[in-house]
Amino acid sequence: IPNDPQFSNQTYLSMIDAAGGWEYTTGSSSVIIAVIDTGVDYTNLDFSGRLVGGYDFVNNDYDPFDDNGHGTHVAGIIAATGNNGNGIAGLDWQAKIMPIKVLDASGSGSDLNVYYGILYAVDNGASIINLSLALDSYSALVAAAVDYANSRGVTIVAASGNTNSAVNYPAALPQVIAVGAVDNSENRAFYSNYCSALDVVAPGNNILSTEGSGLKYRTGTSMAAPQVTGLASLLK
């Protein structure tokens, strides 16, 4: 059981028995996880020494700083340093985080940037990619990037979406692990997308994680997917 002061408020970690997994491993620094999102606030102490070089495809530079908060929240669920006496515990306490910014301050972006983001992650050593984002429709560009990642053995995890309908793309692509959300009673969260394309579910309601230099609760399949990504990293 980690000594992070907010661990007791991370009820989702109890629901998925994270501590049971930590009996086997807390991760490895040889694993690189790409968080393709709004960027990551690298000033947060729970990411100290855990980041590798990423890219900002919104502003076309090497400073993928998070000006929204969503990506930082996702990254914290996956890999905030556990047992460091600070903040929360992520699923993986050792893996490296590669922040790739494809969404702007409002959380909007293009399929072209997602395409570039996936290619960047694969070409720069990521073995797992988290996509807590949804496209408006099928994108041949993103499908091609997912094919490229899959051909190189990279695991891709994506949120199913929050519109109480069929699984969104890119989660609906066959090579992607599509993650839906359950509520605190382990029933399908009312907003969680579903259908035959759904692969697995995780808790999605009131998920506490990093945001800015502090902490925040968020709800959605965007919060469920990174729990699966963190587990994938531990398995790796």
C-alpha positions as CSV (number, residue, x, y, z in Angstrom):
1,I,0.0,0.0,0.0
2,P,1.6,3.3,-1.1
3,N,2.1,6.2,1.2
4,D,0.7,8.8,-1.2
5,P,-1.6,11.0,0.9
6,Q,-4.5,10.9,-1.5
7,F,-4.4,7.1,-2.2
8,S,-7.4,6.5,0.0
9,N,-9.5,8.8,-2.2
10,Q,-8.5,6.8,-5.3
11,T,-11.4,4.3,-4.8
12,Y,-11.1,3.1,-8.4
13,L,-7.7,1.5,-7.5
14,S,-9.5,-0.6,-4.9
15,M,-12.2,-1.5,-7.4
16,I,-9.6,-2.9,-9.8
17,D,-7.3,-4.3,-7.0
18,A,-4.3,-2.3,-8.1
19,A,-2.5,-3.3,-4.8
20,G,-2.8,-7.0,-5.9
21,G,-1.0,-6.1,-9.1
22,W,1.7,-4.2,-7.2
23,E,2.5,-7.5,-5.3
24,Y,4.0,-8.6,-8.6
25,T,5.5,-5.4,-10.0
26,T,5.3,-1.7,-9.9
27,G,6.6,-1.3,-13.4
28,S,9.9,-0.8,-15.3
29,S,11.6,2.3,-16.5
30,S,12.4,0.5,-19.8
31,V,8.7,0.8,-20.8
32,I,7.6,4.0,-22.6
33,I,3.9,5.0,-22.6
34,A,2.8,7.6,-25.0
35,V,-0.1,9.8,-23.8
36,I,-1.6,11.3,-26.9
37,D,-3.8,14.1,-25.6
38,T,-3.6,17.8,-24.5
39,G,0.0,17.4,-23.3
40,V,1.3,16.9,-19.8
41,D,2.0,19.4,-17.1
42,Y,5.6,18.3,-16.3
43,T,5.9,20.6,-13.3
44,N,3.7,18.2,-11.3
45,L,6.0,16.4,-8.8
46,D,4.4,13.0,-9.5
47,F,6.1,13.1,-12.9
48,S,9.5,14.0,-11.7
49,G,12.2,12.1,-13.5
50,R,9.5,10.1,-15.4
51,L,9.2,12.0,-18.7
52,V,10.9,11.4,-22.1
53,G,10.9,13.8,-25.0
54,G,7.5,14.3,-26.7
55,Y,6.1,16.7,-29.2
56,D,3.4,19.4,-29.6
57,F,1.7,18.9,-32.9
58,V,-0.7,21.8,-32.1
59,N,2.1,24.4,-31.9
60,N,4.7,22.4,-33.8
61,D,7.4,22.4,-31.2
62,Y,9.0,20.2,-28.6
63,D,7.2,21.6,-25.6
64,P,4.0,19.5,-25.2
65,F,2.9,21.4,-22.1
66,D,-0.7,20.9,-21.1
67,D,-2.9,24.0,-21.3
68,N,-6.1,22.1,-20.7
69,G,-5.6,19.6,-17.9
70,H,-7.1,16.5,-19.5
71,G,-3.8,15.0,-20.6
72,T,-2.2,15.5,-17.2
73,H,-5.1,13.8,-15.6
74,V,-4.8,10.9,-17.9
75,A,-1.1,10.6,-17.4
76,G,-1.5,10.6,-13.6
77,I,-3.9,7.7,-13.7
78,I,-1.5,5.7,-15.8
79,A,1.8,6.6,-14.2
80,A,1.9,9.1,-11.3
81,T,4.8,8.0,-9.1
82,G,3.5,5.8,-6.3
83,N,4.8,5.6,-2.7
84,N,6.7,8.9,-3.0
85,G,4.7,10.6,-0.2
86,N,3.1,13.0,-2.7
87,G,-0.3,13.3,-4.3
88,I,-1.7,10.1,-5.8
89,A,-0.4,6.7,-7.0
90,G,-0.6,5.8,-10.7
91,L,-0.9,2.2,-11.9
92,D,2.7,2.1,-13.1
93,W,5.3,3.7,-10.8
94,Q,8.4,3.2,-13.0
95,A,7.5,3.5,-16.7
96,K,8.5,6.6,-18.7
97,I,5.8,8.9,-20.0
98,M,6.0,10.4,-23.5
99,P,3.7,13.4,-23.7
100,I,2.3,14.1,-27.2
101,K,0.1,17.1,-27.6
102,V,-2.5,16.8,-30.4
103,L,-5.4,18.6,-28.7
104,D,-5.5,22.3,-28.0
105,A,-6.5,24.3,-24.9
106,S,-10.2,23.6,-25.6
107,G,-9.6,19.9,-26.1
108,S,-10.1,20.0,-29.9
109,G,-7.8,18.7,-32.6
110,S,-7.6,17.0,-36.0
111,D,-7.3,13.5,-37.2
112,L,-4.1,14.6,-39.0
113,N,-2.5,15.5,-35.7
114,V,-3.6,12.2,-34.1
115,Y,-2.0,10.4,-37.1
116,Y,1.2,12.3,-36.6
117,G,1.1,11.7,-32.9
118,I,0.8,7.9,-33.3
119,L,3.6,7.8,-35.8
120,Y,5.8,9.9,-33.5
121,A,5.1,7.6,-30.5
122,V,6.0,4.5,-32.5
123,D,9.1,5.9,-34.1
124,N,10.4,7.2,-30.8
125,G,10.2,4.0,-28.8
126,A,6.8,3.9,-27.2
127,S,5.5,0.4,-26.6
128,I,2.0,1.5,-25.3
129,I,-0.2,4.3,-26.5
130,N,-3.1,5.8,-24.7
131,L,-5.8,7.6,-26.7
132,S,-8.4,9.2,-24.3
133,L,-10.0,11.0,-27.3
134,A,-12.6,10.4,-29.9
135,L,-12.9,11.3,-33.6
136,D,-16.1,12.5,-35.2
137,S,-16.1,9.6,-37.6
138,Y,-13.8,6.9,-39.1
139,S,-10.5,8.3,-40.3
140,A,-8.4,6.5,-42.9
141,L,-5.4,8.5,-41.7
142,V,-5.7,7.4,-38.1
143,A,-6.5,3.8,-39.2
144,A,-3.3,3.8,-41.2
145,A,-1.3,5.0,-38.2
146,V,-2.9,2.3,-36.0
147,D,-2.0,-0.3,-38.6
148,Y,1.6,1.0,-38.5
149,A,1.7,0.8,-34.7
150,N,0.2,-2.6,-34.6
151,S,2.7,-3.9,-37.2
152,R,5.5,-2.9,-34.8
153,G,4.0,-4.5,-31.7
154,V,2.7,-1.4,-30.1
155,T,-0.3,-1.7,-27.8
156,I,-3.0,0.9,-28.3
157,V,-5.7,1.6,-25.7
158,A,-8.6,4.1,-26.4
159,A,-11.6,5.5,-24.7
160,S,-15.0,4.2,-26.1
161,G,-16.6,7.6,-25.8
162,N,-19.2,9.3,-23.6
163,T,-22.4,9.6,-25.7
164,N,-24.3,6.5,-24.7
165,S,-24.0,5.1,-28.2
166,A,-21.8,2.9,-30.3
167,V,-18.0,2.9,-29.6
168,N,-16.3,5.9,-31.2
169,Y,-13.2,5.8,-33.4
170,P,-10.3,5.2,-32.9
171,A,-11.4,2.8,-30.1
172,A,-13.7,1.0,-32.6
173,L,-10.7,-0.1,-34.8
174,P,-10.1,-3.8,-34.4
175,Q,-6.4,-3.4,-33.3
176,V,-7.3,-1.0,-30.5
177,I,-8.4,-2.0,-27.0
178,A,-11.7,-0.2,-26.6
179,V,-12.4,0.8,-22.9
180,G,-15.8,1.7,-21.5
181,A,-16.7,2.9,-18.1
182,V,-18.6,1.4,-15.1
183,D,-20.0,3.3,-12.2
184,N,-19.1,2.7,-8.5
185,S,-21.5,-0.2,-8.4
186,E,-19.8,-1.8,-11.4
187,N,-22.7,-1.2,-13.7
188,R,-22.3,0.4,-17.1
189,A,-21.9,4.2,-16.6
190,F,-24.9,5.8,-18.2
191,Y,-22.7,7.8,-20.6
192,S,-20.4,5.0,-21.6
193,N,-20.4,3.9,-25.3
194,Y,-20.9,0.2,-25.9
195,C,-21.4,-2.4,-28.6
196,S,-19.5,-5.4,-30.1
197,A,-16.4,-3.2,-30.5
198,L,-16.1,-2.7,-26.8
199,D,-13.3,-4.9,-25.3
200,V,-13.1,-4.1,-21.5
201,V,-14.4,-1.7,-18.9
202,A,-12.9,0.1,-15.9
203,P,-14.2,2.6,-13.3
204,G,-15.0,6.0,-14.8
205,N,-16.9,8.1,-12.2
206,N,-15.2,10.7,-10.0
207,I,-11.6,9.6,-10.8
208,L,-9.0,11.5,-8.8
209,S,-5.8,12.3,-10.6
210,T,-3.2,14.9,-11.2
211,E,-4.1,18.2,-12.9
212,G,-1.8,21.2,-13.2
213,S,0.4,21.1,-10.2
214,G,-2.4,19.7,-8.0
215,L,-5.3,17.2,-8.2
216,K,-8.8,17.0,-9.6
217,Y,-11.8,14.7,-10.0
218,R,-12.9,13.9,-13.5
219,T,-15.5,11.5,-15.0
220,G,-15.6,9.7,-18.3
221,T,-14.2,6.9,-20.4
222,S,-11.2,9.1,-20.8
223,M,-10.5,8.2,-17.2
224,A,-11.2,4.4,-17.6
225,A,-8.9,3.9,-20.6
226,P,-5.7,4.9,-18.7
227,Q,-6.3,2.3,-16.0
228,V,-6.2,-0.3,-18.8
229,T,-3.1,1.4,-20.2
230,G,-1.4,1.3,-16.8
231,L,-2.2,-2.4,-16.4
232,A,-0.9,-3.1,-19.9
233,S,2.3,-1.4,-18.9
234,L,2.6,-3.5,-15.7
235,L,2.1,-6.6,-17.8
236,K,4.7,-5.4,-20.3
